[in-house]
């Protein structure tokens, strides 16, 4: 197959959507498929163009067998509602020439990964013009999340934008997303059931697994014997409710519990301000991907805060690594959400944005190593049975092949053709 992927922040060393897209593209390329991606220069989660790239430049590179086409983008230093829209629009416009050129190569599938819905109309047109199948993969419902979190406001604006979003979704040949609740939301937006596909976030179970012995991070930190480590590792943005972490750390400042906050993003500066003076808090920048397993294993307890209204519009990608490490999770999620249902099997659920409840849960686990071990085993079991990378991506590959084979006039052998 020839697969064209369009419109996401693409960097293998990151977490979140960019990492998953890079892994998916590399995996498909290793299977013999021809994979091109059209993306901006890497800028996330620091909201700063990485060294070696320029915001206003077109460029091409090869990463893990994937041809990566970079198109210009404007990156605001302080992203907000209107600025974020302009930011996305600049890439949607600048990438059009590259999209047209790649569509002339007649790909079999054009896949757009959201959040990047600004690019979806052009991706759909390119697929139709080139005879390719149009596939939309939803990592986040960015429209709903923007209104729920107050980034966009107005009842009439929401009705209009939601109607446009639904009309767009219904035009794609396949729509995939990462959880059953998000699939249900796609159905509510009018997507036919026979066009839906479940594509959960995955994890490399060999790269991240429980380890024994002295952890190199804890040795570097000189963690005191008897102290537990409660860790948040991931993007520090607006959807996470990071202020909950700061308050929980303050409430537990006299307990033998060390808090480690690892990551970058627009919310880090405020989190650091809130934690100023707390001796039980350590901040880390993004760590090398090859050290991710050691980092996650340095925790005794993983922390997963969420804002009210965000659950079931997103399924945090960082959760997969937490579960694979075989450590319990304390998660802020509303009862009845899918996130709560998953974490309840291997951790403690607290109400969203309730720092006191999160602090109580962390303290309870810190003082109960047997319960931590039991919940950690359950976390690893869930990861092994549900999130294995090769199993998930093998299903995706077959679904892509089946979709291509279902095109009008497609030869019967398309279902097994690669490259």
C-alpha positions as CSV (number, residue, x, y, z in Angstrom):
1,X,0.0,0.0,0.0
2,X,0.9,3.6,-0.4
3,X,-0.2,5.5,2.7
4,X,-0.2,9.3,3.1
5,X,-0.6,10.6,6.7
6,X,-1.4,14.2,7.2
7,X,-1.5,16.9,9.8
8,X,0.0,16.0,13.1
9,X,3.0,17.0,15.2
10,X,5.4,14.2,14.3
11,X,8.4,13.3,16.4
12,X,9.3,9.8,17.6
13,X,10.9,11.0,20.8
14,X,7.7,12.8,22.0
15,X,4.7,11.5,23.9
16,X,1.1,11.7,22.8
17,X,-0.2,11.9,19.3
18,X,3.1,12.7,17.6
19,X,4.8,9.7,19.1
20,X,1.9,7.3,18.3
21,X,1.7,8.5,14.7
22,X,5.5,8.2,14.2
23,X,5.4,4.6,15.6
24,X,2.5,3.7,13.4
25,X,4.1,5.1,10.3
26,X,7.5,3.3,11.1
27,X,5.7,0.0,11.8
28,X,3.8,0.1,8.5
29,X,7.0,1.1,6.6
30,X,8.8,-1.9,8.2
31,X,6.0,-4.1,6.9
32,X,6.8,-3.1,3.3
33,X,4.3,-0.3,2.8
34,X,5.3,3.1,1.3
35,X,4.5,5.7,3.9
36,X,4.7,9.5,3.5
37,X,3.7,12.0,6.2
38,X,3.0,15.8,5.9
39,X,3.6,17.5,9.1
40,X,4.9,20.8,10.6
41,X,8.4,21.1,12.1
42,X,8.4,19.6,15.6
43,X,7.4,22.2,18.2
44,X,5.3,20.4,20.8
45,X,5.0,20.3,23.8
46,X,7.4,23.2,24.4
47,X,5.6,25.4,21.9
48,X,9.0,26.2,20.4
49,X,10.5,25.0,17.1
50,X,13.1,22.4,17.9
51,X,16.7,23.0,17.0
52,X,17.6,22.0,13.4
53,X,14.2,23.1,12.1
54,X,12.7,26.5,11.0
55,X,9.1,27.5,11.4
56,X,8.9,29.0,7.9
57,X,10.8,26.4,5.9
58,X,9.7,23.4,3.7
59,X,12.0,20.4,4.1
60,X,12.0,16.7,3.7
61,X,13.7,14.0,5.7
62,X,13.6,10.2,6.2
63,X,12.8,8.9,9.7
64,X,12.7,5.1,10.3
65,X,11.9,4.4,6.6
66,X,9.1,7.0,6.5
67,X,9.4,10.0,4.2
68,X,8.6,13.1,6.3
69,X,7.5,16.3,4.5
70,X,7.7,19.4,6.7
71,X,5.5,22.5,6.0
72,X,5.7,25.9,7.7
73,X,3.7,26.7,10.8
74,X,3.3,29.7,13.1
75,X,3.9,28.8,16.7
76,X,2.6,31.3,19.3
77,X,4.7,31.5,22.5
78,X,1.6,31.5,24.6
79,X,-1.1,29.4,22.9
80,X,-4.7,30.5,23.5
81,X,-8.1,30.1,21.9
82,X,-7.8,32.4,18.9
83,X,-4.0,32.1,18.7
84,X,-4.3,28.3,18.6
85,X,-6.8,28.5,15.7
86,X,-4.5,30.8,13.7
87,X,-1.6,28.5,14.5
88,X,-3.5,25.5,13.0
89,X,-4.7,27.5,10.0
90,X,-1.2,28.5,9.0
91,X,-0.2,24.8,8.7
92,X,-3.4,23.9,6.9
93,X,-2.7,26.6,4.3
94,X,1.1,26.1,3.9
95,X,0.8,22.3,3.6
96,X,-1.6,22.4,0.7
97,X,1.0,22.5,-2.1
98,X,2.8,19.4,-0.5
99,X,-0.6,17.6,-0.1
100,X,-1.4,18.2,-3.8
101,X,2.0,16.9,-4.9
102,X,1.7,13.8,-2.8
103,X,-1.9,13.1,-3.9
104,X,-0.6,13.1,-7.5
105,X,1.3,10.0,-6.6
106,X,-2.0,8.2,-6.1
107,X,-1.8,6.9,-2.6
108,X,-4.1,4.0,-1.6
109,X,-5.1,5.7,1.7
110,X,-5.0,9.3,2.9
111,X,-5.1,9.3,6.7
112,X,-5.7,12.5,8.8
113,X,-4.9,12.3,12.5
114,X,-6.9,14.6,14.8
115,X,-6.3,16.8,16.7
116,X,-5.6,18.6,13.4
117,X,-9.2,18.8,12.2
118,X,-8.3,22.0,10.3
119,X,-6.6,19.7,7.8
120,X,-9.4,17.2,7.4
121,X,-11.3,18.9,4.6
122,X,-8.2,19.1,2.4
123,X,-7.3,15.5,3.3
124,X,-10.8,14.4,2.2
125,X,-10.6,16.3,-1.1
126,X,-7.1,14.9,-1.8
127,X,-8.3,11.3,-1.1
128,X,-11.3,11.8,-3.4
129,X,-9.2,13.4,-6.2
130,X,-6.6,10.7,-6.1
131,X,-9.0,7.7,-5.7
132,X,-7.6,6.9,-2.3
133,X,-9.6,5.8,0.8
134,X,-10.2,8.7,3.3
135,X,-9.4,7.7,6.9
136,X,-9.9,9.9,9.9
137,X,-8.2,8.9,13.2
138,X,-9.4,10.8,16.3
139,X,-6.9,11.0,19.2
140,X,-8.8,13.8,20.8
141,X,-12.2,15.4,20.2
142,X,-10.6,18.8,20.0
143,X,-13.8,20.7,19.2
144,X,-15.8,19.3,22.2
145,X,-12.7,19.6,24.5
146,X,-12.2,23.2,23.5
147,X,-15.7,24.1,24.6
148,X,-15.8,21.9,27.7
149,X,-12.5,23.5,28.9
150,X,-13.6,27.0,28.1
151,X,-11.1,27.6,25.3
152,X,-14.0,28.4,23.0
153,X,-17.3,29.8,24.2
154,X,-20.8,30.5,22.9
155,X,-23.9,28.2,22.5
156,X,-24.5,29.2,18.9
157,X,-20.8,28.9,18.0
158,X,-20.7,25.5,19.5
159,X,-23.8,24.4,17.5
160,X,-22.4,25.7,14.3
161,X,-18.9,24.2,14.8
162,X,-20.3,20.9,16.0
163,X,-22.6,20.6,12.9
164,X,-19.7,21.3,10.6
165,X,-17.6,18.7,12.4
166,X,-20.3,16.1,12.2
167,X,-20.9,16.7,8.5
168,X,-17.1,16.3,7.9
169,X,-16.8,13.1,9.9
170,X,-19.6,11.5,8.0
171,X,-17.8,11.9,4.7
172,X,-14.8,9.8,5.6
173,X,-14.7,6.1,4.5
174,X,-13.3,5.0,7.9
175,X,-13.2,6.8,11.2
176,X,-11.1,5.3,14.0
177,X,-10.6,6.4,17.6
178,X,-9.0,5.1,20.8
179,X,-11.8,4.1,23.2
180,X,-15.3,2.7,23.1
181,X,-16.8,5.9,24.5
182,X,-15.1,7.9,21.8
183,X,-16.5,5.5,19.2
184,X,-19.9,6.0,20.7
185,X,-19.5,9.8,20.4
186,X,-18.6,9.3,16.7
187,X,-21.8,7.4,16.3
188,X,-23.7,10.3,18.0
189,X,-22.1,12.6,15.5
190,X,-23.7,10.6,12.7
191,X,-20.9,8.2,11.6
192,X,-22.2,4.9,10.5
193,X,-21.3,1.9,12.6
194,X,-19.8,0.0,9.6
195,X,-17.3,2.8,9.1
196,X,-16.0,2.9,12.6
197,X,-12.8,1.1,13.8
198,X,-11.3,0.8,17.2
199,X,-7.6,1.7,17.3
200,X,-6.6,2.0,21.0
201,X,-3.2,3.6,21.9
202,X,-0.6,0.9,22.3
203,X,2.7,0.3,24.1
204,X,5.9,-1.6,23.3
205,X,5.7,-4.1,26.1
206,X,9.4,-5.0,25.7
207,X,10.6,-1.5,26.0
208,X,8.5,-0.7,29.1
209,X,8.0,-3.5,31.7
210,X,8.4,-4.0,35.4
211,X,12.1,-4.1,36.5
212,X,13.9,-5.4,39.6
213,X,16.9,-4.1,41.4
214,X,18.2,-0.5,41.9
215,X,16.5,2.0,39.6
216,X,19.0,4.3,38.0
217,X,16.8,7.4,38.4
218,X,16.2,6.7,42.1
219,X,20.0,6.2,42.5
220,X,20.6,9.6,40.7
221,X,18.1,11.3,42.9
222,X,19.4,9.6,46.1
223,X,15.9,8.8,47.1
224,X,15.8,8.2,50.8
225,X,15.0,4.6,52.0
226,X,11.4,4.2,52.9
227,X,10.3,7.1,50.7
228,X,7.7,6.5,47.9
229,X,7.8,8.3,44.6
230,X,4.6,9.7,43.1
231,X,5.2,10.7,39.4
232,X,3.4,12.6,36.7
233,X,5.2,12.1,33.3
234,X,3.7,13.6,30.2
235,X,2.5,16.8,28.5
236,X,1.9,19.8,30.8
237,X,-0.9,21.5,29.1
238,X,-4.4,22.8,29.7
239,X,-6.4,19.5,29.7
240,X,-4.4,18.0,32.6
241,X,-5.5,20.0,35.6
242,X,-1.9,20.3,36.8
243,X,-2.8,22.6,39.7
244,X,-4.2,19.5,41.4
245,X,-0.7,18.0,41.6
246,X,0.8,21.1,43.2
247,X,-1.9,21.2,45.9
248,X,-1.5,17.4,46.6
249,X,2.2,17.8,46.9
250,X,1.7,20.7,49.4
251,X,-0.8,18.6,51.5
252,X,1.7,15.7,51.7
253,X,4.8,17.9,52.2
254,X,5.5,16.3,55.6
255,X,5.0,12.7,54.4
256,X,7.8,10.4,53.2
257,X,6.6,10.9,49.6
258,X,8.6,12.5,46.8
259,X,6.8,14.0,43.9
260,X,8.4,13.9,40.4
261,X,6.9,16.0,37.6
262,X,8.4,15.2,34.2
263,X,7.5,16.9,30.9
264,X,7.1,20.2,29.0
265,X,4.2,22.3,27.9
266,X,2.4,25.6,28.3
267,X,1.3,24.7,31.9
268,X,4.7,23.9,33.3
269,X,5.7,27.4,34.3
270,X,2.5,27.8,36.4
271,X,3.0,24.4,38.0
272,X,6.6,25.3,38.9
273,X,5.3,28.6,40.4
274,X,2.7,26.7,42.5
275,X,5.4,24.3,43.7
276,X,8.0,26.9,44.6
277,X,9.5,26.1,48.0
278,X,8.2,22.5,48.2
279,X,11.2,20.3,49.0
280,X,9.3,17.2,48.2
281,X,8.9,18.1,44.5
282,X,11.4,17.5,41.7
283,X,11.0,18.7,38.0
284,X,12.5,16.9,35.0
285,X,12.5,17.9,31.4
286,X,11.5,15.3,28.7
287,X,13.8,12.3,29.0
288,X,15.4,10.3,26.2
289,X,13.0,7.7,24.8
290,X,15.4,4.9,25.5
291,X,15.2,5.8,29.2
292,X,11.4,5.9,29.4
293,X,11.2,2.4,30.9
294,X,13.6,3.3,33.7
295,X,11.8,6.6,34.3
296,X,8.3,5.0,34.6
297,X,9.7,2.3,36.9
298,X,11.2,4.9,39.2
299,X,7.7,5.6,40.4
300,X,5.8,3.7,43.1
301,X,2.6,5.5,42.1
302,X,1.7,7.2,38.9
303,X,-0.5,10.3,38.9
304,X,-3.1,11.1,36.2
305,X,-5.0,14.3,36.9
306,X,-7.8,15.4,34.5
307,X,-10.0,18.5,34.2
308,X,-13.8,18.1,34.6
309,X,-15.4,17.7,31.2
310,X,-12.2,16.2,29.5
311,X,-12.8,12.5,30.2
312,X,-14.4,10.6,27.4
313,X,-13.3,13.3,25.0
314,X,-9.7,12.2,25.4
315,X,-8.1,9.0,26.6
316,X,-4.7,10.1,27.9
317,X,-1.9,8.5,25.9
318,X,0.4,8.6,28.9
319,X,-1.8,6.0,30.6
320,X,-0.4,3.1,28.4
321,X,3.2,3.5,29.7
322,X,2.0,3.8,33.3
323,X,0.1,0.5,33.0
324,X,2.9,-1.2,31.2
325,X,5.4,-0.3,34.0
326,X,3.3,-2.4,36.4
327,X,2.7,0.4,38.9
328,X,-0.7,1.6,40.4
329,X,-2.3,4.8,39.1
330,X,-4.1,7.6,41.0
331,X,-6.4,9.2,38.5
332,X,-8.8,12.1,38.7
333,X,-11.8,11.0,36.6
334,X,-15.6,11.2,36.9
335,X,-17.4,8.0,37.8
336,X,-18.9,6.3,34.8
337,X,-16.3,7.5,32.4
338,X,-14.2,5.0,30.4
339,X,-11.0,6.3,31.9
340,X,-12.4,5.6,35.4
341,X,-13.5,2.1,34.4
342,X,-9.9,1.3,33.2
343,X,-8.0,2.8,36.1
344,X,-10.4,1.3,38.7
345,X,-8.9,-2.1,37.8
346,X,-5.4,-1.0,38.7
347,X,-5.5,2.1,40.9
348,X,-7.6,4.6,42.7
349,X,-10.1,7.0,41.2
350,X,-10.6,10.4,42.7
351,X,-13.0,13.2,41.6
352,X,-11.5,15.5,38.9
353,X,-9.7,18.5,40.2
354,X,-10.0,17.4,43.8
355,X,-6.5,17.7,45.3
356,X,-7.4,16.6,48.8
357,X,-8.9,13.3,47.5
358,X,-5.8,12.7,45.3
359,X,-3.5,13.4,48.3
360,X,-5.5,10.9,50.4
361,X,-5.2,8.3,47.7
362,X,-1.5,8.8,47.3
363,X,-0.9,8.6,51.0
364,X,-3.0,5.4,51.3
365,X,-0.9,3.7,48.6
366,X,2.4,5.0,49.9
367,X,1.7,3.4,53.2
368,X,0.4,0.1,51.7
369,X,3.1,-1.7,49.6
370,X,1.1,-4.9,49.3
371,X,-1.8,-3.0,47.8
372,X,0.6,-1.2,45.4
373,X,2.0,-4.6,44.3
374,X,-1.5,-6.1,43.7
375,X,-2.7,-3.1,41.7
376,X,0.6,-2.9,39.8
377,X,0.2,-6.6,38.7
378,X,-3.3,-5.8,37.5
379,X,-2.0,-2.8,35.5
380,X,0.6,-4.9,33.7
381,X,-1.9,-7.6,33.0
382,X,-4.3,-5.1,31.4
383,X,-1.4,-3.7,29.3
384,X,-0.4,-7.2,28.1
385,X,-3.9,-8.3,27.2
386,X,-5.1,-5.1,25.6
387,X,-2.4,-2.7,24.6
388,X,0.3,-4.8,22.8
389,X,1.7,-2.7,20.0
390,X,2.1,-5.5,17.4
391,X,-1.4,-6.9,18.0
392,X,-3.0,-3.4,17.7
393,X,-1.1,-2.4,14.6
394,X,-1.6,-5.8,12.9
395,X,-5.3,-5.2,13.2
396,X,-4.9,-1.7,11.7
397,X,-2.9,-3.0,8.8
398,X,-5.5,-5.5,7.9
399,X,-8.3,-2.9,8.2
400,X,-6.3,-0.6,5.8
401,X,-5.9,-3.4,3.3
402,X,-9.6,-4.3,3.6
403,X,-10.5,-0.7,3.1
404,X,-8.4,-0.4,-0.1
405,X,-9.8,-3.7,-1.4
406,X,-13.4,-2.3,-0.9
407,X,-12.8,0.6,-3.3
408,X,-14.9,0.4,-6.4
409,X,-13.0,-1.3,-9.1
410,X,-10.2,-2.5,-6.8
411,X,-8.6,-5.8,-7.8
412,X,-9.2,-8.7,-5.5
413,X,-5.5,-9.0,-4.7
414,X,-5.5,-5.6,-3.1
415,X,-6.4,-7.2,0.2
416,X,-2.9,-8.8,0.4
417,X,-0.9,-6.3,-1.5
418,X,1.9,-4.4,0.2
419,X,4.4,-1.8,-0.9
